[in-house]
């Protein structure tokens, strides 16, 4: 007997292929996506009681096609009434009881990550069209009102339609945007930007699943392998990132015996393989840094000079303020906190509103013994973050420094 969870997993895997079948045949992304969502809902309702059909993908394509044909007929009837037409074109017949090739997943990802869309719209549309999540699930994951999410998805589909984008893989597809969207989804799942929980596990798992799907279609792409390795190595730390009460445990204090060993092993193998044969890219370098941490049995065993060297390469390849911030941490651990603090000054204009800059500065100031300045930076960081676990951690660090200052007085 197939469980509800197994059916949900199957539907998520089949969703992009079914949508691809409809868009390829009808050429209307917006209407096709709505029809697929109705078919998925019908399957989720019927299959647990009736059992799986012989060909689940064909069943979904057939049901979605009927929904879409009904919608097209309705639209044509409306146009006929408005234009007083007497002989409207018949809607195309439903496609055969087969699903589109798995390559459609890649085409859909490129389409959902269309450059005309904003990053939040790309993320939402990817989770809806390729991930198979409902609007309610996406809204809940990002703590955004459902009407807002629905409007964001609707506008994204309309925008794609207005650009005239077709359901074909462009001659030179921009896979960087696809990987960036998957990276954003994973990061939001691994460290939620707001709310009471540190993790939104469903999002990080979905990002890993979709990245695996892309790698299956592009097995020789080093950056796809690098991103998957980065996700696996990072997600492996999740069991050790929180105490029983949900409060945050920083990397330096985590019990590494609790890290997910299978994820670490797979991530390390991917890093070793891709660095040996593929041109170097930003995701591969980030994965290599994560691998250095994963290979250290204890925090004090970390090869910080190697991490510094990798961040220097990453800054040369993909310079941005966040990379510089992480580089400063590595330099501080390798050469001392004063050296790390010296690298933070230029970031004040770019990251003044980012809580991580102030949290890093607080930590490094604490390492130098400047406890009052460290306390002030911890409090600033706490005010800037909307993540409750991070707020709690930062306030706790500041309170400990207040106690130490009182004891020294």
TITORMAR-184705 format. One line per field, with one value per residue (C-alpha): residue in three letters; z, y, x. Coordinates in steps of 0.1 Angstrom, whole numbers. Each point is the difference from the previous one (the first is absolute). Layout:
% residues N
mikol <- [ALA,...] $
up <- [Z,...] $
north <- [Y,...] $
east <- [X,...] $
This chain:
% residues 409
mikol <- [UNK,UNK,UNK,UNK,UNK,UNK,UNK,UNK,UNK,UNK,UNK,UNK,UNK,UNK,UNK,UNK,UNK,UNK,UNK,UNK,UNK,UNK,UNK,UNK,UNK,UNK,UNK,UNK,UNK,UNK,UNK,UNK,UNK,UNK,UNK,UNK,UNK,UNK,UNK,UNK,UNK,UNK,UNK,UNK,UNK,UNK,UNK,UNK,UNK,UNK,UNK,UNK,UNK,UNK,UNK,UNK,UNK,UNK,UNK,UNK,UNK,UNK,UNK,UNK,UNK,UNK,UNK,UNK,UNK,UNK,UNK,UNK,UNK,UNK,UNK,UNK,UNK,UNK,UNK,UNK,UNK,UNK,UNK,UNK,UNK,UNK,UNK,UNK,UNK,UNK,UNK,UNK,UNK,UNK,UNK,UNK,UNK,UNK,UNK,UNK,UNK,UNK,UNK,UNK,UNK,UNK,UNK,UNK,UNK,UNK,UNK,UNK,UNK,UNK,UNK,UNK,UNK,UNK,UNK,UNK,UNK,UNK,UNK,UNK,UNK,UNK,UNK,UNK,UNK,UNK,UNK,UNK,UNK,UNK,UNK,UNK,UNK,UNK,UNK,UNK,UNK,UNK,UNK,UNK,UNK,UNK,UNK,UNK,UNK,UNK,UNK,UNK,UNK,UNK,UNK,UNK,UNK,UNK,UNK,UNK,UNK,UNK,UNK,UNK,UNK,UNK,UNK,UNK,UNK,UNK,UNK,UNK,UNK,UNK,UNK,UNK,UNK,UNK,UNK,UNK,UNK,UNK,UNK,UNK,UNK,UNK,UNK,UNK,UNK,UNK,UNK,UNK,UNK,UNK,UNK,UNK,UNK,UNK,UNK,UNK,UNK,UNK,UNK,UNK,UNK,UNK,UNK,UNK,UNK,UNK,UNK,UNK,UNK,UNK,UNK,UNK,UNK,UNK,UNK,UNK,UNK,UNK,UNK,UNK,UNK,UNK,UNK,UNK,UNK,UNK,UNK,UNK,UNK,UNK,UNK,UNK,UNK,UNK,UNK,UNK,UNK,UNK,UNK,UNK,UNK,UNK,UNK,UNK,UNK,UNK,UNK,UNK,UNK,UNK,UNK,UNK,UNK,UNK,UNK,UNK,UNK,UNK,UNK,UNK,UNK,UNK,UNK,UNK,UNK,UNK,UNK,UNK,UNK,UNK,UNK,UNK,UNK,UNK,UNK,UNK,UNK,UNK,UNK,UNK,UNK,UNK,UNK,UNK,UNK,UNK,UNK,UNK,UNK,UNK,UNK,UNK,UNK,UNK,UNK,UNK,UNK,UNK,UNK,UNK,UNK,UNK,UNK,UNK,UNK,UNK,UNK,UNK,UNK,UNK,UNK,UNK,UNK,UNK,UNK,UNK,UNK,UNK,UNK,UNK,UNK,UNK,UNK,UNK,UNK,UNK,UNK,UNK,UNK,UNK,UNK,UNK,UNK,UNK,UNK,UNK,UNK,UNK,UNK,UNK,UNK,UNK,UNK,UNK,UNK,UNK,UNK,UNK,UNK,UNK,UNK,UNK,UNK,UNK,UNK,UNK,UNK,UNK,UNK,UNK,UNK,UNK,UNK,UNK,UNK,UNK,UNK,UNK,UNK,UNK,UNK,UNK,UNK,UNK,UNK,UNK,UNK,UNK,UNK,UNK,UNK,UNK,UNK,UNK,UNK,UNK,UNK,UNK,UNK,UNK,UNK,UNK,UNK,UNK,UNK,UNK,UNK,UNK,UNK,UNK,UNK,UNK,UNK,UNK,UNK] $
up <- [0,-10,28,-2,4,-29,-21,8,-9,-33,-9,7,-24,-27,2,-23,-26,-1,-3,-27,-20,1,-7,-28,-16,8,4,28,32,23,-9,-1,34,15,-16,13,35,-3,-12,29,24,-15,2,36,8,-20,0,38,-1,-35,-4,-26,-37,-23,-15,25,-24,-27,24,11,-36,-10,29,-4,-37,6,25,-25,-29,21,8,-36,-11,27,-12,-36,8,18,-30,-23,19,1,-37,-12,-17,-14,-8,28,-3,19,28,-7,9,33,-4,0,33,4,19,-15,3,32,-18,5,36,-12,-25,27,24,-26,-8,37,4,-29,3,-2,34,34,23,23,-30,-15,33,5,-36,1,32,-15,-36,5,37,-1,32,4,4,37,6,-16,20,32,-7,-5,26,-27,-2,-25,-21,-4,-11,-24,-15,-3,-19,-22,-10,-7,-24,-17,-4,-16,-24,-8,-9,-26,16,-16,16,-16,15,-13,-20,29,31,31,25,24,8,5,24,18,5,14,22,14,7,18,21,11,10,19,18,-1,-5,25,24,30,-16,-11,-28,-26,-8,-28,-20,4,-9,-31,-11,4,-20,-28,-2,-2,-29,-18,6,-15,-31,0,16,-14,13,28,15,3,18,21,10,9,20,18,9,13,21,15,6,17,29,6,29,20,-7,27,37,10,6,-36,9,-23,4,-20,-22,25,28,-20,10,-34,9,-6,-36,-26,-11,-33,-11,10,-19,-32,1,5,-29,-23,9,-6,-34,-13,10,-18,-34,-3,-5,34,9,30,12,-2,21,26,1,4,30,15,-6,20,30,-5,0,34,29,23,-6,12,-26,-29,-26,1,-23,-27,6,-4,-33,-13,9,-17,-32,5,3,-32,-18,15,20,22,36,15,-13,15,33,1,-11,30,24,-15,2,37,8,-19,8,30,5,-7,-35,-5,13,-24,-29,13,-2,-38,4,22,-30,-17,29,27,2,0,34,-9,-4,35,14,-15,13,35,0,-12,26,27,-11,4,35,-9,18,1,-38,-6,22,-20,-33,12,9,-34,-17,21,-10,-37,-3,-3,9,35,7,-12,21,31,-7,-5,31,20,-11,9,34,8,-8,23,28,-7,-1,33,15,-11,14] $
north <- [0,34,24,36,12,-22,14,36,-8,-15,29,25,-20,-3,36,16,-27,3,37,-3,-23,26,31,-18,-8,31,26,18,-2,18,-21,-32,6,5,-32,-20,12,-11,-34,-3,8,-26,-26,8,-4,-32,-21,-7,-17,-14,-9,11,-2,-22,31,29,24,-8,3,35,11,-11,16,33,0,-3,28,21,-9,11,32,7,-7,24,27,-6,3,33,13,-13,19,32,-2,-15,-27,-29,-25,0,-23,-32,-3,-25,-36,-12,-14,-37,-19,5,25,22,-9,6,27,22,5,19,21,8,11,23,14,6,18,23,31,23,-13,12,-26,-4,-7,-24,-19,-1,-11,-26,-15,0,-12,-22,-9,-7,19,17,37,-5,-21,26,28,-19,-8,37,13,21,4,-24,27,17,-32,-8,35,-4,-33,13,31,-22,-22,30,16,-31,-1,37,-6,-26,-26,-35,-34,-8,-1,32,-5,15,-4,20,-29,25,14,-35,-10,34,-6,-35,15,26,-27,-21,29,11,-36,-4,34,15,38,6,-18,-23,-29,-1,-25,-5,-35,-5,28,-13,-35,12,20,-31,-21,25,4,-38,1,26,-20,-31,21,17,-25,16,35,7,29,-22,-26,27,14,-34,-7,33,-7,-35,10,29,-18,-28,24,5,-26,18,36,3,-9,-20,33,11,26,4,-18,17,-21,3,-16,-27,-37,-12,-36,11,11,-21,-23,-12,37,7,-30,7,37,-7,-25,26,26,-23,-11,34,18,-26,3,32,37,17,20,18,-28,-25,23,5,-38,-4,23,-20,-31,14,5,-35,-16,15,-23,29,38,5,-24,22,8,38,9,-22,16,34,-10,-13,32,20,-20,5,38,0,-20,14,31,11,14,-33,-19,28,-4,-37,5,24,-27,-25,25,7,-37,-4,32,15,21,34,-12,-10,33,19,-17,10,38,3,-20,26,18,-32,-21,26,-14,-37,-15,-24,28,12,-36,-8,33,-8,-34,13,29,-25,-20,31,7,31,-12,33,5,-37,3,30,-18,-31,22,18,-34,-12,31,-5,-37,-12,-36,-7,-27,23,29,-23,-11,35,14,-29,8,36,-9,-22,29,23,-25,-2,38,2,-26,19,33] $
east <- [0,15,1,-12,36,11,-28,10,36,-11,-22,29,22,-26,-13,26,-3,-38,2,25,-23,-28,22,17,-34,-20,26,-18,21,-25,-31,20,15,-34,-13,29,-6,-36,12,24,-27,-23,28,8,-37,-8,32,3,-34,-1,37,25,-11,21,17,-1,16,-25,-29,11,6,-35,-17,19,-7,-37,1,19,-23,-30,18,8,-35,-13,24,-10,-36,6,19,-28,-26,21,9,-32,19,-20,28,26,30,-3,25,28,-7,15,35,6,0,37,22,27,37,18,20,-31,10,31,-20,-26,28,14,-34,-9,34,-7,22,-31,-11,11,18,-30,-22,25,1,-38,-6,27,-15,-35,7,31,-3,-37,-6,-34,-3,-10,32,22,-16,4,36,9,-24,-17,-38,-15,-17,34,16,-28,3,38,-4,-27,19,31,-19,-16,34,15,-30,5,37,-11,23,-5,3,33,35,18,31,21,-22,10,5,15,-34,-14,28,-4,-37,6,27,-24,-26,25,13,-35,-6,33,-2,-35,2,-28,-23,3,18,37,-8,-26,9,-25,17,35,-10,-19,31,21,-25,-2,38,3,-25,21,32,-17,-6,34,24,31,-7,24,-20,-31,20,17,-34,-13,31,-3,-36,7,30,-19,-32,19,6,-37,-4,27,-10,-26,-5,-30,-18,7,26,30,33,28,23,29,-20,-19,4,13,-9,-36,6,-17,28,-16,-4,36,13,-20,10,37,-1,-16,25,29,-14,-10,32,20,-17,-21,9,0,-31,-15,-22,29,22,-28,-4,38,-2,-28,20,29,-24,-15,34,9,-10,-1,-3,36,12,-12,26,-6,29,-15,-34,16,17,-34,-17,27,-7,-37,4,20,-26,-32,6,-28,-4,-12,30,22,-18,6,36,5,-12,25,28,-9,2,32,19,-18,-31,16,9,-36,-14,22,-19,-34,4,-6,-33,-17,-15,-12,-12,-9,-35,10,0,28,26,-7,-1,34,14,-14,17,33,-1,-8,31,21,-13,-19,-31,-21,4,-8,-32,-11,6,-19,-30,1,0,-29,-21,7,-9,-36,9,-11,26,28,-14,0,35,13,-18,14,36,-5,-14,30,23,-20,5,38,2,-18,23,30,-13] $
